[in-house]
């Protein structure tokens, strides 16, 4: 299903805001992570700037509240690599994922799994 990762400097405030918007059944907190889990589609994970640094998806020039990354499931990493190469899009392999740098992806780390 993949996931979208956002960074916030105030998890409590973000949790309260999203509970008001979507309801408490959609929003949960687990330690330093606030999750938004919808009936369909990818979940949203909100993390702190420190957690973003630990995961190497931080972008301090963007401030302390931003979308950091998206993890997207694909049917074939081989097919994706071929398309990216054909289109001249730079990427790197990270374990079993293809990663595209934020400067080529509208400011977010894209990870295809």
C-alpha positions as CSV (number, residue, x, y, z in Angstrom):
1,X,0.0,0.0,0.0
2,X,3.0,2.3,0.5
3,X,2.9,5.4,2.7
4,X,3.3,9.1,2.7
5,X,5.6,10.6,5.4
6,X,5.3,14.1,6.7
7,X,7.5,16.0,9.2
8,X,6.1,18.2,11.9
9,X,7.7,19.9,14.8
10,X,4.6,19.5,17.0
11,X,3.1,16.0,17.0
12,X,0.5,16.9,19.6
13,X,-0.8,19.8,17.6
14,X,-0.8,17.8,14.4
15,X,-2.6,15.0,16.1
16,X,-5.3,17.3,17.4
17,X,-5.7,19.1,14.1
18,X,-6.1,15.8,12.1
19,X,-8.5,14.4,14.7
20,X,-10.7,17.5,14.2
21,X,-10.4,17.1,10.4
22,X,-10.8,13.3,10.1
23,X,-12.0,12.0,13.4
24,X,-10.3,10.0,16.2
25,X,-10.9,6.7,14.5
26,X,-8.5,7.7,11.7
27,X,-5.7,9.2,13.8
28,X,-3.5,7.4,16.3
29,X,-0.2,8.0,18.0
30,X,2.5,5.5,18.6
31,X,5.5,7.1,20.5
32,X,7.0,9.7,18.2
33,X,4.7,8.9,15.3
34,X,1.2,10.1,14.4
35,X,-0.6,7.8,12.0
36,X,-3.5,8.7,9.7
37,X,-5.1,5.5,8.5
38,X,-7.9,5.8,6.0
39,X,-10.3,3.1,4.9
40,X,-8.6,3.1,1.5
41,X,-5.3,4.4,0.2
42,X,-1.9,4.7,1.7
43,X,-1.5,5.7,5.3
44,X,0.2,9.0,6.3
45,X,3.0,8.9,8.9
46,X,3.9,12.1,10.7
47,X,7.3,12.2,12.3
48,X,9.5,14.7,14.0
49,X,12.5,16.5,12.4
50,X,14.8,14.3,14.6
51,X,13.2,11.1,13.3
52,X,13.5,12.4,9.7
53,X,17.3,13.0,10.3
54,X,17.6,9.4,11.6
55,X,15.9,8.1,8.5
56,X,18.0,10.3,6.2
57,X,14.9,12.0,4.7
58,X,15.2,15.3,6.5
59,X,15.2,18.5,4.5
60,X,16.0,21.3,7.0
61,X,16.0,24.0,4.3
62,X,12.2,23.4,4.0
63,X,11.6,24.2,7.6
64,X,10.1,21.9,10.2
65,X,6.8,21.0,8.6
66,X,6.8,19.4,5.2
67,X,6.2,16.2,3.2
68,X,9.4,14.2,3.5
69,X,8.9,11.1,1.5
70,X,6.6,8.7,-0.2
71,X,6.9,4.9,-0.4
72,X,5.2,3.6,-3.4
73,X,4.6,-0.1,-4.2
74,X,5.2,-1.1,-7.8
75,X,4.7,-4.4,-9.7
76,X,8.2,-4.6,-11.1
77,X,11.3,-2.8,-10.0
78,X,13.0,-3.9,-13.2
79,X,10.4,-2.3,-15.3
80,X,10.6,0.9,-13.3
81,X,14.4,1.0,-13.6
82,X,14.0,0.7,-17.4
83,X,11.5,3.6,-17.5
84,X,13.6,5.8,-15.3
85,X,16.7,5.1,-17.4
86,X,14.9,5.8,-20.6
87,X,13.6,9.1,-19.2
88,X,16.9,10.2,-17.8
89,X,15.8,10.2,-14.2
90,X,18.6,9.6,-11.7
91,X,18.0,7.0,-9.0
92,X,19.9,4.8,-6.6
93,X,19.3,1.3,-5.3
94,X,18.9,1.0,-1.5
95,X,18.4,-2.6,-0.6
96,X,15.3,-3.7,-2.3
97,X,14.1,-0.2,-3.1
98,X,14.6,2.3,-5.9
99,X,15.1,5.8,-4.5
100,X,14.8,9.1,-6.3
101,X,16.4,12.2,-4.8
102,X,14.2,15.1,-3.7
103,X,15.7,17.5,-6.2
104,X,14.2,15.4,-9.0
105,X,10.9,14.7,-7.2
106,X,9.3,18.0,-6.2
107,X,11.1,18.1,-2.9
108,X,10.2,14.6,-1.5
109,X,12.3,11.4,-1.3
110,X,10.5,8.8,-3.4
111,X,11.1,5.2,-2.6
112,X,9.7,2.5,-4.8
113,X,9.4,-1.0,-3.4
